[in-house]
Amino acid sequence: MEPNYVILMDFSTGELIKIKLTEDELKASEDFESFDEFLATVEDKYEFRLKDCLYMTVHTYSERSYNFR
């Protein structure tokens, strides 16, 4: 099952970055040996630096938040 979403935690800015991959991006990701290599190609588009992030990929996305107003 291919990932549809990438969630990045950017520890240099304190941001949580959520990306829903486009069909073109999903297709392009298959041309790389590792997903890290693919993510490096979209750093500028989504304004992050992979070396400053931890990430996970998921097929379906859901979110929970506590004590945020």
N, C-alpha and C positions, 0 to 999 in steps of 0.2 A: 504494500500500500504506500503510494507516494505521499510525501507531506504536502499539505496545502497551505500551511501557515508556518511562519518562523517567529519565535518570540525571543528577543534579545534583551539582556540586561547589560546596559552600558555603565560600567563602574567608573568611567572617567567623568560622566555627566550626571549620573544618578537617574538616568532615564530607562523606562521600560518601552521597548520598541516592538510593535506588533505589525507584522507584514502578512497580508494575504497574497500569495504568489499568483501572478497572472498565468494564463495558459502558456504564453510564450516563455516565461521564466521556468515553468515546470518542464517544458520540453527542452530548454537549454540546459537545465541542471543535469539531465541524463547524459550529456556529453562529457561530463567531468568525472574523474576517478573518485573524488570525495566531494561531499557537500560543502566543506570549507572552501575548496577551490571555487565552486560556483558562487558562494556568498561573497567572496572577494571581488567578483565582477559587478556586484550591485551595491557596493559600499557607497559610491558617489551618489547614485540614484536615491538611496534612502538615508543618506547622511549619517553614516556610522563608520567606525573603524573596527574591523573584526578583532584586531589584537587587543582592543579595550573591552571586549564583550564576552559574555557567556551566552550560549543560545541553546534552544531546543526546537525541534520540529514536531508538528502534530498534524494529524489528518483532519480532525475536527477541533473546533475551538470553543471553549467556554471559559467564563471568567467569574470569579467571586471576589468580593471586596468586603472588608469589615472595618467599621468605625471611620468611614470616609463620609464627608457631607458635601 
